[in-house]
Amino acid sequence: MKHTFRLKNVCPKALSFELKDGLIDKIEFSGGCPGNLIAIAKLASGEEALKVARRLKDVPCGSKTASCPDELAKCIYKAVKKSGAKKNGDSENGEAASGKK
């Protein structure tokens, strides 16, 4: 299932990805630092969504209160909750994403 979010407080304006069987794939950021965001997408694609979210949660961006990795984590938690795609009893430790679907 494809999930799309509008983002606030970070350089990219939007983020989309697919969740299937607890795995995240086809991660796309609209705007922002292309090299870093492409790298994040390639490293996270095909991985367990909640595992990715736990790794990226609270990653800072300099002195800013928000970061692209942290926003991805928040969006993953929101998408997993919406789709009911929790796997192996994983718990969600994220907050609602700053963007709206």
Secondary structure, DSSP 4 states (H G I P E B T S, - for coil): -EEEEE--SSS-SEEEEEEETTEEEEEEEESS-HHHHHHHHHHHTTSBHHHHHHHHTT--BTTBS--HHHHHHHHHHHHHHHHT---TTPPP-----SS--
